[in-house]
Amino acid sequence: GMAENYFRLTPPTIAKSTIDNHRKQFQTAGVKIDYNTTSYQTLPQSGQHTVSLVNTKLSTSGVYRCQITEAQAPFHTEQQDKNLTIIIQPEKGSPRIRVSKTVVSLGQEAIVECWSDRSKPAADLRFFINGNRVPGEKVDDLEIFSESDGQLETSYRKMRFTVRDNHLSASSLVVK
């Protein structure tokens, strides 16, 4: 998208006024500044400026630029960009797992399904049998579904396996 100004700081020596007059926040979707933890420190040959964002949401994600322009001619400018990505953890109760049957005999097939609900980005799902990761070729591809809000995603993955001798460390096997 197009770059938008979201905050400007003019050092007090130039503004020649109170702190409130040399800070300006512009209305930018998803960007809300916390003035209690936003700070500016002047050192002899440098300065440090920290901008704190609060109430972040997915629309807060984007490329943020810090741009410094000298106060006097020739008004030399330096800038640096950094990408900020807001993530949303999966919904409580995730991941969910379902097994086709809870009791499976040696040589029988079991189907295990796993979901992780409503996150951004979509969660990766892996299966383990007795603590050993099941290799990718033994599980179906990860499926990702977009939620109706168009932003959050739900992940789903299925695994079929036949119970073998080596799965039975005790009288039961643990799938997760």
Phi, psi and omega in degrees: 000182181280144179291139179233142172287130177241343182200141176223137178235126175247120182305146184304330180299330179271317183290333181049045181202191183289164183301325182295331182279346181255007174245135177222126174256135177261147178290114179225128183304130176081357182246115177231125185266136175265106183288340179292330182245005174273128186220160177221126178238133177257128176245165185312309182248007184204182176210160177230130182235127178240126176249124179255130179257141178234166179051045182293150177218179182303325181289352175286338180299145177158186178266125179252138182241133170256122183234129181239128178239132178299148184285335181243161176306141011273017178055047179302139182239135172239146178209155176215139181251144174221141178273136176240124179242124176271130177247151176239121182291154179303152181302153176307144181090355178268148354281157175255143181228142178225134180246139183299321173215145182276339176243120182231132179273161177306132179089348179275156179265142174236146176244128180241131179241145181222139178231148168230121191264137165048077176222173174211118357288174178298142180285148172272140182242131179231148179253147176229137173242121184052039177085352179262130181294135178278124182298150185307325183288348179265358180237155177291163177297150175293130176251138181237126181247134176279135178285165184298336178287352177077001182243312183277158184228146176245135180257148179217139176212145182235146178225136172246134174211154179258131182289124181241169180307315185293346176283337189266086178281325175232212177275354180227162174236147185251122177248131174213000000 
